[in-house]
Amino acid sequence: MHKNGFEARLAERQILMGFNNCIPHTGVLEILAPGWDYVWLDGQHGYHDINSLHNAILACKAYNVASLVRVPGHGEAELERICDLAPDGLLVPMVDSREQAREILQHIHFPPVGNRSYGGRRVYDTHGSNMHKDYRSFTLLQIETPTAVDNADAIASLDGVDGLFVGPDDMKIRMGLTQSDSPFTTPELRACLERVIAACAKHGKVAAIPAIRQADAVAAKEMGFRILVGGADAYYLRTQNKIQQDAHAAIRAD
């Protein structure tokens, strides 16, 4: 079977770094994508639709970075339609149980792992009539609640799951914490990360997490996370805008 962009890069290097893309314009990717290992194309909380995701996947290929699409939900129609775009990876949000994960995998993978319908324009055009045998997207399931942490071992054990992606923000809300609490230094959050890491290690799966600050990236690597998110297009725009505002304020103050 042909290695997808994530499998190939994980075979080459220990850590993969990417950024979140919410703004559906290939010009944004042209500016930001070079130098990253992958781009997380956000179809859940970003502004992407099926057409912009298609264009973004093509742009990622042109800029030699892997494409990771976060799907908007668990429905069969939306999952299969995005799978037909043949992204390098799929990120499925809010997976709380083994039963949920099994149902999702049915829509993502062809038999014998799943029950996905054969077809799809781009996946067929790029991988041919044997695409059901020769190509599959790297599949990450998001662990975003305490319930999901409790079931992480059972979820990671499933054939067709390539890794677990910890989503700390939703977990903080459900644990009564603030968004400023670091998952790497807050004891109850760090304990959740350790359980997910252990589940991935036990079953030979990859663990992923956002780690924007340098200290967080170092902590994530030391814990055993291999796929990191280093920021987002909106974050970079906002940060640069703040730098410019501060510069203008200093000039006006003089």
LONU-949716 format. One line per 10 residues: for each residue z, y, x of N, C-alpha, C, CB. Coordinates in Angstrom, 2 decimals, decimal comma. Glycine has a CB too. Layout:
<recs>
Z:Y:X:Z:Y:X:Z:Y:X:Z:Y:X  ...
</recs>
This chain:
<recs>
0,00:-1,20:0,84:0,00:0,00:0,00:0,00:1,25:0,88:1,23:0,01:-0,95  -0,80:2,23:0,48:-0,89:3,49:1,19:0,46:4,22:1,12:-2,01:4,37:0,60  0,93:4,72:2,28:2,18:5,49:2,29:1,95:6,88:1,71:2,74:5,59:3,73  2,85:7,27:0,80:2,75:8,63:0,28:3,32:9,60:1,29:3,48:8,76:-1,07  3,24:10,89:0,96:3,63:11,92:1,92:5,08:11,85:2,35:3,36:13,27:1,35  5,94:11,42:1,44:7,36:11,32:1,80:7,63:10,13:2,70:8,22:11,22:0,55  7,07:9,00:2,37:7,28:7,80:3,19:6,76:8,01:4,59:6,61:6,58:2,55  5,58:8,62:4,71:5,00:8,86:6,02:5,86:9,79:6,85:3,60:9,44:5,88  6,36:10,86:6,23:7,17:11,82:6,98:8,55:11,26:7,32:7,32:13,11:6,17  9,13:10,48:6,42:10,43:9,87:6,72:10,32:8,87:7,86:11,00:9,19:5,47
9,15:8,25:7,99:8,93:7,32:9,11:8,80:8,06:10,43:7,69:6,47:8,85  8,40:9,34:10,36:8,16:10,12:11,57:9,40:10,87:12,05:7,05:11,11:11,33  10,27:11,28:11,13:11,39:12,15:11,50:12,62:11,82:10,68:11,01:13,62:11,31  13,77:12,21:11,21:15,03:11,85:10,59:15,32:12,66:9,33:16,16:12,02:11,57  15,00:13,95:9,38:15,33:14,87:8,28:14,06:15,54:7,78:16,36:15,93:8,74  13,93:15,65:6,44:12,85:16,41:5,85:13,42:17,68:5,23:12,08:15,57:4,78  12,77:18,80:5,48:13,19:20,09:4,94:12,10:20,65:4,04:13,51:21,10:6,09  12,51:21,12:2,87:11,55:21,71:1,94:12,15:22,89:1,22:11,07:20,69:0,94  11,35:23,52:0,35:11,85:24,63:-0,45:11,37:24,49:-1,89:11,39:25,98:0,14  12,10:25,15:-2,78:11,82:25,10:-4,20:10,79:26,17:-4,58:13,11:25,28:-5,01
9,78:25,77:-5,33:8,74:26,69:-5,79:8,77:26,77:-7,31:7,34:26,23:-5,30  9,17:27,95:-7,83:9,21:28,19:-9,27:8,05:29,06:-9,74:10,51:28,85:-9,66  7,49:29,86:-8,85:6,44:30,83:-9,20:5,09:30,16:-9,07:6,52:32,11:-8,30  4,38:29,96:-10,18:3,15:29,16:-10,17:1,92:29,93:-9,70:2,90:28,61:-11,54  1,88:30,19:-8,41:0,71:30,85:-7,84:0,46:30,27:-6,46:0,91:32,40:-7,77  -0,77:29,82:-6,23:-1,08:29,19:-4,95:-0,95:30,16:-3,79:-2,47:28,61:-4,98  -1,04:31,47:-4,06:-0,83:32,44:-3,00:0,58:32,39:-2,43:-1,13:33,84:-3,51  1,55:32,08:-3,29:2,93:31,93:-2,83:3,02:30,75:-1,87:3,90:31,73:-4,03  2,36:29,66:-2,21:2,38:28,48:-1,34:1,62:28,74:-0,04:1,77:27,27:-2,07  0,54:29,48:-0,13:-0,23:29,80:1,08:0,63:30,56:2,08:-1,48:30,62:0,72
1,50:31,43:1,58:2,36:32,24:2,45:3,55:31,43:2,96:2,85:33,48:1,71  4,19:30,65:2,07:5,47:30,04:2,41:5,38:28,59:2,89:6,35:30,09:1,24  4,40:27,84:2,43:4,41:26,39:2,66:4,25:25,94:4,11:3,34:25,77:1,86  3,39:26,58:4,92:3,20:26,08:6,29:4,51:26,00:7,07:2,22:26,97:7,04  4,71:24,88:7,73:5,90:24,69:8,54:6,98:23,87:7,87:6,46:25,99:8,91  6,91:23,72:6,54:7,87:22,89:5,82:7,34:21,45:5,74:8,13:23,45:4,41  8,24:20,51:5,47:7,82:19,12:5,28:7,32:18,87:3,87:8,98:18,19:5,59  7,89:19,58:2,91:7,47:19,38:1,52:7,79:20,63:0,71:8,17:18,13:0,90  7,18:20,71:-0,46:7,49:21,78:-1,42:7,93:21,12:-2,73:6,25:22,72:-1,65  9,07:21,56:-3,23:9,60:21,10:-4,51:9,01:21,99:-5,59:11,18:21,12:-4,53
8,06:21,45:-6,34:7,38:22,18:-7,41:8,17:21,97:-8,70:5,89:21,69:-7,57  8,75:23,05:-9,21:9,73:22,92:-10,27:9,12:23,02:-11,66:10,79:23,97:-10,11  8,95:21,87:-12,30:8,43:21,83:-13,66:9,53:21,80:-14,71:7,56:20,63:-13,83  10,80:21,85:-14,27:11,91:21,87:-15,21:12,43:23,29:-15,43:13,05:20,98:-14,71  12,86:23,94:-14,35:13,43:25,28:-14,47:12,48:26,37:-13,95:14,74:25,35:-13,72  11,35:25,98:-13,38:10,37:26,95:-12,92:9,37:27,29:-14,01:9,65:26,43:-11,70  8,33:28,05:-13,65:7,35:28,50:-14,63:6,09:27,64:-14,63:6,97:29,94:-14,35  6,11:26,52:-13,95:4,92:25,67:-13,86:4,59:24,99:-15,19:5,13:24,61:-12,78  3,29:24,84:-15,43:2,80:23,96:-16,49:1,90:22,91:-15,83:2,02:24,78:-17,60  1,25:22,09:-16,63:0,47:20,98:-16,06:-0,67:21,48:-15,19:-0,07:20,10:-17,18
-1,28:22,59:-15,57:-2,41:23,12:-14,79:-1,94:23,72:-13,47:-3,16:24,17:-15,59  -0,85:24,48:-13,51:-0,37:25,07:-12,26:0,18:24,00:-11,32:0,70:26,14:-12,55  0,77:22,94:-11,87:1,23:21,84:-11,02:0,05:21,17:-10,32:2,00:20,80:-11,85  -1,04:20,98:-11,06:-2,24:20,40:-10,46:-2,73:21,26:-9,29:-3,36:20,25:-11,51  -2,82:22,56:-9,52:-3,28:23,47:-8,46:-2,31:23,48:-7,29:-3,45:24,90:-9,01  -1,01:23,43:-7,57:-0,02:23,47:-6,51:-0,05:22,19:-5,67:1,38:23,67:-7,10  -0,26:21,05:-6,30:-0,37:19,78:-5,57:-1,57:19,82:-4,63:-0,49:18,58:-6,55  -2,69:20,36:-5,12:-3,87:20,50:-4,27:-3,60:21,45:-3,11:-5,07:21,01:-5,08  -2,87:22,55:-3,39:-2,55:23,51:-2,34:-1,65:22,87:-1,28:-1,86:24,76:-2,95  -0,67:22,10:-1,71:0,21:21,42:-0,76:-0,60:20,50:0,15:1,30:20,61:-1,49
-1,52:19,79:-0,42:-2,37:18,90:0,38:-3,18:19,70:1,39:-3,32:18,09:-0,52  -3,70:20,84:0,96:-4,50:21,68:1,86:-3,66:22,22:3,01:-5,13:22,82:1,09  -2,38:22,51:2,75:-1,50:23,08:3,77:-0,71:22,01:4,50:-0,54:24,07:3,13  -1,04:20,72:4,24:-0,45:19,58:4,94:1,07:19,51:4,78:-0,80:19,64:6,42  1,53:19,74:3,55:2,93:19,51:3,21:2,97:18,57:2,01:3,68:20,86:2,91  4,01:17,78:1,90:4,15:16,86:0,77:4,52:17,63:-0,49:5,20:15,78:1,07  4,12:17,11:-1,63:4,43:17,73:-2,93:5,46:16,89:-3,66:3,14:17,89:-3,79  6,53:17,55:-4,12:7,57:16,91:-4,91:7,65:17,65:-6,23:8,96:16,92:-4,16  7,31:16,98:-7,33:7,32:17,63:-8,64:8,58:17,24:-9,39:6,06:17,24:-9,45  9,38:18,26:-9,79:10,48:17,98:-10,70:9,93:18,03:-12,12:11,65:19,00:-10,51
10,03:16,91:-12,80:9,50:16,80:-14,16:10,45:17,48:-15,14:9,28:15,31:-14,55  9,94:17,92:-16,30:10,79:18,65:-17,24:11,76:17,78:-18,02:9,94:19,38:-18,20  11,53:16,48:-18,08:12,41:15,63:-18,86:12,12:14,17:-18,63:12,28:15,95:-20,33  12,59:13,31:-19,55:12,48:11,87:-19,39:11,41:11,25:-20,28:13,80:11,23:-19,68  10,70:12,05:-21,07:9,76:11,51:-22,04:8,58:10,80:-21,41:9,25:12,61:-22,90  8,11:9,77:-22,09:7,00:8,96:-21,57:5,76:9,80:-21,34:6,69:7,82:-22,53  5,39:10,64:-22,30:4,15:11,41:-22,20:4,19:12,37:-21,02:3,90:12,18:-23,49  5,29:13,12:-20,87:5,36:14,09:-19,78:5,45:13,42:-18,42:6,55:15,00:-19,97  6,17:12,31:-18,33:6,27:11,59:-17,06:4,92:11,02:-16,63:7,31:10,47:-17,16  4,25:10,35:-17,56:2,97:9,73:-17,20:1,92:10,78:-16,88:2,48:8,82:-18,33
1,93:11,89:-17,58:0,92:12,92:-17,33:1,08:13,52:-15,94:1,00:14,02:-18,40  2,33:13,74:-15,52:2,55:14,28:-14,19:2,28:13,22:-13,13:3,99:14,81:-14,05  2,62:11,96:-13,41:2,28:10,89:-12,47:0,77:10,83:-12,22:2,77:9,55:-13,00  0,00:11,10:-13,27:-1,46:11,05:-13,14:-2,01:12,14:-12,21:-2,10:11,19:-14,50  -1,19:13,16:-11,90:-1,60:14,18:-10,93:-1,45:13,69:-9,50:-0,79:15,46:-11,14  -0,82:12,54:-9,31:-0,62:11,91:-7,99:0,11:12,81:-6,99:-1,96:11,51:-7,41  1,26:13,36:-7,38:2,06:14,08:-6,38:2,64:13,08:-5,38:3,21:14,90:-7,06  3,05:13,58:-4,23:3,66:12,68:-3,25:5,00:12,16:-3,73:3,83:13,38:-1,91  5,72:13,00:-4,49:7,03:12,58:-4,96:7,32:13,11:-6,35:8,10:13,04:-4,02  8,23:12,42:-7,04:8,71:12,82:-8,35:10,22:13,00:-8,29:8,32:11,79:-9,44
10,70:14,06:-8,91:12,13:14,33:-9,01:12,48:14,37:-10,49:12,52:15,67:-8,27  13,33:13,45:-10,93:13,68:13,36:-12,35:15,11:13,86:-12,55:13,53:11,90:-12,88  15,30:14,90:-13,39:16,63:15,50:-13,54:17,54:14,70:-14,46:16,50:16,90:-14,07  18,86:14,96:-14,32:19,88:14,52:-15,26:19,81:13,03:-15,59:19,78:15,31:-16,53  19,90:12,21:-14,56:19,94:10,76:-14,77:21,39:10,31:-14,64:19,01:10,00:-13,74  21,98:9,87:-15,75:23,41:9,58:-15,79:23,75:8,10:-15,72:23,99:10,15:-17,04  22,80:7,23:-16,03:23,16:5,82:-16,14:22,03:4,92:-15,65:23,51:5,47:-17,58  22,38:3,69:-15,39:21,40:2,68:-15,01:20,37:2,49:-16,14:22,10:1,33:-14,68  20,84:2,52:-17,38:19,94:2,33:-18,51:18,92:3,45:-18,60:20,74:2,24:-19,82  19,36:4,69:-18,41:18,42:5,83:-18,39:17,42:5,66:-17,27:19,18:7,15:-18,22
17,91:5,29:-16,10:17,04:5,13:-14,94:15,98:4,05:-15,18:17,86:4,80:-13,70  16,38:2,94:-15,77:15,43:1,85:-16,05:14,33:2,32:-16,99:16,16:0,64:-16,66  14,70:3,08:-18,01:13,70:3,59:-18,95:12,74:4,55:-18,26:14,40:4,30:-20,13  13,25:5,42:-17,42:12,41:6,35:-16,67:11,43:5,61:-15,77:13,28:7,30:-15,83  11,91:4,60:-15,08:11,06:3,83:-14,17:9,94:3,11:-14,91:11,90:2,83:-13,40  10,19:2,75:-16,16:9,14:2,12:-16,96:7,93:3,04:-17,11:9,67:1,73:-18,34  8,18:4,35:-17,19:7,10:5,31:-17,42:6,45:5,77:-16,11:7,62:6,51:-18,18  7,15:5,60:-14,99:6,67:6,10:-13,70:5,84:5,06:-12,96:7,84:6,52:-12,83  6,25:3,81:-13,05:5,62:2,76:-12,23:4,80:1,80:-13,07:6,69:1,99:-11,46  3,73:1,31:-12,45:2,91:0,27:-13,08:3,64:-1,07:-13,00:1,51:0,18:-12,40
3,22:-2,04:-13,82:3,80:-3,38:-13,70:3,59:-3,92:-12,27:3,17:-4,35:-14,74  4,51:-4,72:-11,74:5,61:-5,37:-12,46:6,90:-4,55:-12,50:5,89:-6,70:-11,82  6,97:-3,43:-11,76:8,21:-2,64:-11,75:8,40:-1,92:-13,07:8,19:-1,62:-10,59  7,31:-1,31:-13,59:7,40:-0,55:-14,83:6,35:-0,96:-15,83:7,28:0,92:-14,54  6,06:-0,08:-16,76:5,09:-0,37:-17,82:4,17:0,82:-18,05:5,81:-0,75:-19,12  3,88:1,55:-16,99:3,05:2,75:-17,08:1,62:2,41:-17,48:3,05:3,50:-15,76  1,05:3,26:-18,32:-0,34:3,08:-18,76:-1,31:3,37:-17,61:-0,64:4,00:-19,96  -2,33:2,53:-17,49:-3,35:2,70:-16,45:-4,28:3,84:-16,82:-4,14:1,39:-16,24  -4,54:4,73:-15,85:-5,47:5,83:-16,08:-5,01:7,07:-15,34:-5,61:6,13:-17,56  -5,68:8,17:-15,63:-5,34:9,42:-14,97:-6,47:9,89:-14,09:-4,07:9,27:-14,16
-6,90:11,12:-14,30:-8,08:11,63:-13,61:-7,87:11,75:-12,10:-8,48:12,97:-14,18  -6,87:12,54:-11,68:-6,73:12,79:-10,24:-6,30:11,54:-9,49:-5,72:13,91:-10,00  -5,34:10,80:-10,02:-4,87:9,62:-9,31:-5,99:8,61:-9,15:-3,67:8,99:-10,05  -6,87:8,50:-10,15:-8,01:7,59:-10,05:-9,05:8,11:-9,07:-8,65:7,38:-11,43  -9,33:9,41:-9,14:-10,37:10,00:-8,29:-9,99:9,98:-6,82:-10,66:11,42:-8,71  -8,69:10,09:-6,52:-8,26:10,15:-5,13:-7,89:8,78:-4,55:-7,09:11,08:-5,00  -7,52:7,83:-5,42:-7,06:6,53:-4,91:-7,84:5,35:-5,46:-5,62:6,35:-5,23  -8,83:5,61:-6,33:-9,74:4,56:-6,76:-9,16:3,65:-7,84:-10,12:3,73:-5,59  -9,96:2,64:-8,20:-9,61:1,77:-9,32:-8,40:0,89:-9,04:-10,79:0,90:-9,68  -8,05:0,71:-7,77:-6,85:-0,06:-7,42:-5,63:0,83:-7,20:-7,12:-0,87:-6,18
-5,68:2,03:-7,75:-4,57:2,98:-7,53:-3,24:2,43:-8,03:-4,87:4,31:-8,23  -3,27:1,54:-9,01:-2,03:0,95:-9,51:-1,38:0,03:-8,47:-2,29:0,17:-10,80  -2,17:-0,43:-7,50:-1,65:-1,27:-6,42:-1,51:-0,51:-5,11:-2,56:-2,46:-6,22  -2,38:0,49:-4,92:-2,49:1,13:-3,60:-1,67:2,40:-3,44:-3,92:1,45:-3,32  -1,16:2,96:-4,55:-0,48:4,24:-4,43:0,66:4,35:-5,43:-1,46:5,40:-4,63  1,77:4,93:-4,98:2,88:5,25:-5,87:3,57:6,49:-5,37:3,88:4,07:-5,98  4,12:7,28:-6,27:4,86:8,46:-5,88:6,28:8,08:-5,47:4,89:9,49:-7,04  6,79:8,75:-4,45:8,17:8,58:-4,01:9,07:9,09:-5,13:8,45:9,35:-2,67  10,04:8,29:-5,56:10,82:8,59:-6,75:12,27:8,90:-6,42:10,75:7,43:-7,73  12,66:10,16:-6,71:14,04:10,60:-6,55:14,64:10,87:-7,93:14,12:11,86:-5,65
15,83:10,35:-8,16:16,53:10,61:-9,42:17,71:11,52:-9,14:17,00:9,28:-10,08  17,90:12,52:-10,01:18,95:13,51:-9,78:20,30:13,06:-10,33:18,55:14,84:-10,40  21,32:13,13:-9,48:22,70:12,84:-9,83:23,39:14,18:-9,98:23,41:11,93:-8,74  23,68:14,56:-11,24:24,12:15,94:-11,51:25,42:16,04:-12,31:23,05:16,66:-12,24  26,04:14,91:-12,61:27,26:14,92:-13,39:28,25:13,92:-12,81:26,96:14,61:-14,87  29,55:14,08:-13,13:30,51:13,07:-12,70:30,18:11,67:-13,21:31,89:13,45:-13,15  29,62:11,59:-14,42:29,20:10,29:-14,96:28,13:9,66:-14,09:28,69:10,45:-16,40  27,18:10,47:-13,65:26,12:9,96:-12,78:26,68:9,48:-11,45:25,07:11,04:-12,54  27,67:10,20:-10,92:28,31:9,77:-9,67:28,97:8,40:-9,86:29,36:10,81:-9,19  29,65:8,22:-11,00:30,28:6,94:-11,29:29,25:5,80:-11,34:31,03:7,01:-12,61
28,02:6,13:-11,75:26,98:5,12:-11,90:25,96:5,12:-10,75:26,26:5,32:-13,20  26,25:5,88:-9,70:25,28:6,03:-8,60:24,91:4,70:-7,96:25,83:6,96:-7,54  25,88:3,84:-7,77:25,60:2,55:-7,15:24,65:1,72:-8,01:26,91:1,77:-6,91  24,89:1,69:-9,30:24,04:0,93:-10,21:22,64:1,52:-10,28:24,66:0,87:-11,60  22,54:2,84:-10,26:21,23:3,50:-10,30:20,45:3,23:-9,01:21,39:5,02:-10,53  21,12:3,38:-7,88:20,46:3,18:-6,59:20,00:1,75:-6,38:21,38:3,58:-5,47  20,60:0,81:-7,08:20,26:-0,61:-6,89:18,93:-0,99:-7,51:21,34:-1,47:-7,48  18,37:-0,13:-8,36:17,15:-0,47:-9,09:15,91:-0,44:-8,21:16,97:0,47:-10,26  15,05:-1,42:-8,37:13,75:-1,42:-7,72:12,91:-0,30:-8,31:13,04:-2,80:-7,88  12,27:0,49:-7,46:11,48:1,63:-7,93:12,16:2,95:-7,72:11,17:1,47:-9,38
13,47:2,93:-7,45:14,20:4,15:-7,07:14,17:4,25:-5,55:15,69:4,13:-7,62  13,61:5,35:-5,04:13,54:5,54:-3,59:14,72:6,33:-3,05:12,25:6,23:-3,21  15,36:7,13:-3,89:16,48:7,92:-3,43:17,18:8,63:-4,56:16,02:8,91:-2,41  18,35:9,18:-4,23:19,15:9,95:-5,18:19,28:11,38:-4,66:20,55:9,30:-5,39  19,08:12,33:-5,55:19,12:13,75:-5,22:20,34:14,35:-5,91:17,81:14,48:-5,66  21,31:14,80:-5,14:22,52:15,39:-5,71:22,24:16,82:-6,16:23,69:15,36:-4,70  22,56:17,11:-7,42:22,45:18,48:-7,95:23,85:19,06:-8,14:21,67:18,49:-9,30  24,36:19,80:-7,16:25,76:20,25:-7,21:26,05:21,26:-8,32:26,14:20,85:-5,89  25,08:22,07:-8,71:25,37:23,17:-9,64:25,84:22,66:-11,00:24,14:24,04:-9,81  25,11:21,71:-11,57:25,53:21,16:-12,86:26,86:20,43:-12,73:24,46:20,21:-13,42
27,07:19,78:-11,60:28,31:19,06:-11,38:29,51:20,03:-11,36:28,25:18,27:-10,06  29,31:21,19:-10,74:30,39:22,19:-10,68:30,80:22,64:-12,08:29,95:23,40:-9,84  29,82:22,87:-12,95:30,12:23,32:-14,31:30,97:22,28:-15,02:28,82:23,58:-15,10  30,60:21,01:-14,89:31,30:19,94:-15,59:32,66:19,62:-14,98:30,45:18,69:-15,58  32,87:20,07:-13,74:34,16:19,83:-13,09:35,06:21,06:-13,13:33,93:19,42:-11,64  34,61:22,11:-13,83:35,42:23,32:-13,96:35,51:24,14:-12,70:36,78:22,95:-14,39  34,49:24,03:-11,83:34,47:24,78:-10,58:33,54:25,98:-10,71:34,01:23,87:-9,41  33,49:26,81:-9,69:32,60:27,97:-9,68:31,37:27,65:-8,86:33,32:29,22:-9,13  30,31:28,42:-9,09:29,07:28,19:-8,35:29,21:28,52:-6,86:27,95:29,02:-8,96  30,23:29,28:-6,50:30,44:29,61:-5,09:31,17:28,50:-4,33:31,22:30,91:-4,97
31,68:27,49:-5,03:32,37:26,38:-4,37:31,35:25,52:-3,63:33,16:25,52:-5,40  31,57:25,34:-2,34:30,63:24,56:-1,52:30,82:23,07:-1,77:30,82:24,88:-0,03  29,73:22,34:-1,99:29,86:20,88:-2,15:30,30:20,18:-0,87:28,55:20,30:-2,62  30,17:20,86:0,27:30,49:20,23:1,55:31,94:20,46:1,98:29,55:20,76:2,62  32,60:21,46:1,39:33,99:21,76:1,78:34,98:21,67:0,63:34,06:23,13:2,37  34,51:21,68:-0,61:35,40:21,52:-1,76:35,71:20,03:-1,92:34,76:22,10:-3,07  36,97:19,63:-1,80:37,31:18,20:-1,72:36,74:17,33:-2,83:38,78:18,05:-1,72  36,87:17,76:-4,10:36,40:16,91:-5,19:34,88:16,79:-5,22:36,89:17,46:-6,52  34,18:17,85:-4,79:32,73:17,79:-4,70:32,29:16,92:-3,52:32,14:19,20:-4,57  32,93:17,11:-2,39:32,57:16,31:-1,21:32,80:14,82:-1,48:33,40:16,77:0,01
33,84:14,50:-2,24:34,08:13,10:-2,58:32,92:12,53:-3,39:35,40:12,97:-3,37  32,33:13,35:-4,26:31,15:12,91:-5,02:29,96:12,66:-4,10:30,77:13,96:-6,09  29,75:13,57:-3,16:28,66:13,39:-2,21:28,83:12,09:-1,42:28,58:14,59:-1,25  30,04:11,82:-1,00:30,30:10,62:-0,21:30,01:9,36:-1,01:31,74:10,61:0,28  30,30:9,39:-2,29:30,01:8,22:-3,13:28,51:8,01:-3,30:30,67:8,37:-4,49  27,77:9,10:-3,43:26,31:8,98:-3,55:25,71:8,49:-2,23:25,69:10,33:-3,96  26,17:9,04:-1,12:25,70:8,61:0,19:25,97:7,11:0,37:26,40:9,42:1,31  27,15:6,66:-0,01:27,51:5,25:0,13:26,59:4,37:-0,71:28,97:5,03:-0,26  26,29:4,80:-1,92:25,40:4,04:-2,80:24,00:3,92:-2,19:25,32:4,69:-4,19  23,50:5,03:-1,65:22,17:5,02:-1,02:22,16:4,11:0,21:21,75:6,45:-0,63
23,18:4,22:1,04:23,25:3,40:2,24:23,32:1,92:1,89:24,46:3,80:3,10  24,08:1,58:0,87:24,24:0,18:0,46:22,91:-0,44:0,04:25,24:0,07:-0,69  22,07:0,35:-0,63:20,85:-0,19:-1,20:19,59:0,23:-0,44:20,73:0,24:-2,63  19,75:0,86:0,72:18,61:1,25:1,53:17,78:2,36:0,93:17,75:0,07:1,76  18,44:3,27:0,22:17,74:4,39:-0,41:18,07:5,68:0,35:18,13:4,52:-1,91  17,31:6,73:0,06:17,44:8,01:0,75:18,25:8,98:-0,11:16,05:8,61:1,08  19,11:9,77:0,52:19,91:10,77:-0,19:19,37:12,17:0,08:21,40:10,68:0,21  19,35:13,02:-0,97:18,81:14,38:-0,88:19,79:15,36:-1,50:17,43:14,47:-1,57  19,73:16,63:-1,02:20,63:17,66:-1,54:20,13:19,04:-1,11:22,08:17,43:-1,03  20,40:20,10:-1,92:20,12:21,46:-1,45:21,10:21,84:-0,33:20,22:22,47:-2,62
20,60:22,53:0,67:21,44:22,98:1,79:20,78:24,22:2,38:21,63:21,85:2,89  21,06:25,37:1,78:20,36:26,60:2,16:20,92:27,20:3,44:20,45:27,62:1,03  22,23:27,28:3,54:22,84:27,86:4,73:22,79:26,88:5,90:24,30:28,26:4,44  22,74:27,42:7,11:22,66:26,56:8,29:23,85:25,61:8,36:22,58:27,41:9,56  25,05:26,13:8,07:26,24:25,29:8,13:26,15:24,14:7,13:27,49:26,13:7,86  25,58:24,40:5,95:25,43:23,36:4,95:24,41:22,30:5,41:25,00:23,96:3,61  23,33:22,77:6,02:22,32:21,83:6,51:22,90:20,91:7,58:21,11:22,60:7,08  23,70:21,47:8,47:24,34:20,66:9,51:25,30:19,65:8,88:25,09:21,56:10,52  26,09:20,10:7,90:27,04:19,22:7,23:26,31:18,11:6,48:27,92:20,02:6,26  25,20:18,46:5,82:24,43:17,46:5,08:23,87:16,39:6,02:23,29:18,14:4,30
23,35:16,82:7,13:22,81:15,86:8,11:23,90:14,95:8,62:22,14:16,60:9,29  25,06:15,51:8,94:26,17:14,71:9,46:26,65:13,70:8,43:27,32:15,62:9,89  26,56:14,04:7,13:27,00:13,12:6,10:26,00:12,00:5,87:27,22:13,86:4,81  24,73:12,23:6,24:23,72:11,19:6,06:22,60:11,53:5,10:24,36:9,98:5,59  22,57:12,77:4,59:21,45:13,20:3,76:20,20:13,35:4,63:21,77:14,52:3,04  19,06:12,89:4,11:17,82:12,92:4,89:16,76:13,84:4,30:17,26:11,53:5,02  16,91:14,24:3,06:15,98:15,18:2,43:16,79:16,39:1,99:15,21:14,53:1,22  16,47:17,55:2,56:17,22:18,78:2,28:16,31:19,83:1,65:17,86:19,33:3,57  16,91:20,66:0,81:16,21:21,82:0,25:16,76:23,06:0,93:16,38:21,91:-1,32  15,90:23,80:1,62:16,36:24,93:2,42:16,32:26,27:1,74:15,56:25,01:3,63
15,92:26,32:0,46:15,85:27,61:-0,23:14,83:27,56:-1,35:15,50:28,72:0,75  14,43:28,74:-1,81:13,49:28,85:-2,93:12,65:30,10:-2,77:14,23:28,87:-4,28  11,46:30,08:-3,39:10,58:31,25:-3,27:11,28:32,50:-3,78:9,27:31,01:-4,05  11,99:32,41:-4,91:12,69:33,58:-5,45:13,79:34,04:-4,50:13,29:33,26:-6,83  14,46:33,10:-3,85:15,52:33,44:-2,89:14,95:34,24:-1,73:16,21:32,16:-2,37  13,80:33,79:-1,21:13,21:34,50:-0,07:12,74:35,89:-0,48:12,04:33,70:0,51  12,17:36,01:-1,67:11,73:37,33:-2,14:12,93:38,26:-2,35:10,94:37,18:-3,46  13,98:37,72:-2,95:15,17:38,52:-3,22:15,84:38,96:-1,91:16,17:37,73:-4,08  15,92:38,04:-0,95:16,55:38,34:0,33:15,79:39,43:1,07:16,65:37,09:1,20  14,47:39,29:1,13:13,67:40,30:1,82:13,74:41,63:1,09:12,21:39,85:1,95
13,78:41,59:-0,23:13,89:42,82:-1,01:15,21:43,54:-0,71:13,77:42,52:-2,51  16,29:42,76:-0,58:17,60:43,36:-0,25:17,57:43,99:1,13:18,71:42,29:-0,33  16,91:43,34:2,09:16,79:43,90:3,44:16,07:45,25:3,38:16,03:42,92:4,37  14,99:45,28:2,59:14,22:46,52:2,48:15,03:47,60:1,77:12,90:46,27:1,73  15,77:47,23:0,73:16,59:48,20:0,02:17,66:48,80:0,94:17,25:47,55:-1,20  18,29:47,93:1,75:19,32:48,42:2,67:18,71:49,36:3,71:20,01:47,23:3,38  17,50:49,02:4,16:16,83:49,89:5,15:16,50:51,24:4,53:15,53:49,22:5,67  16,01:51,23:3,29:15,69:52,48:2,62:16,95:53,31:2,35:14,95:52,21:1,31  18,04:52,63:1,99:19,29:53,33:1,73:19,80:54,01:3,01:20,36:52,36:1,18  19,64:53,31:4,15:20,08:53,89:5,41:19,25:55,12:5,77:19,98:52,85:6,54
17,96:55,04:5,48:17,09:56,18:5,77:17,44:57,38:4,88:15,60:55,78:5,56  17,68:57,10:3,59:18,03:58,17:2,66:19,38:58,80:3,03:18,07:57,64:1,21  20,30:57,94:3,53:21,63:58,45:3,89:21,58:59,43:5,05:22,55:57,29:4,25  20,59:59,24:5,93:20,44:60,15:7,05:19,85:61,49:6,59:19,55:59,53:8,14
</recs>
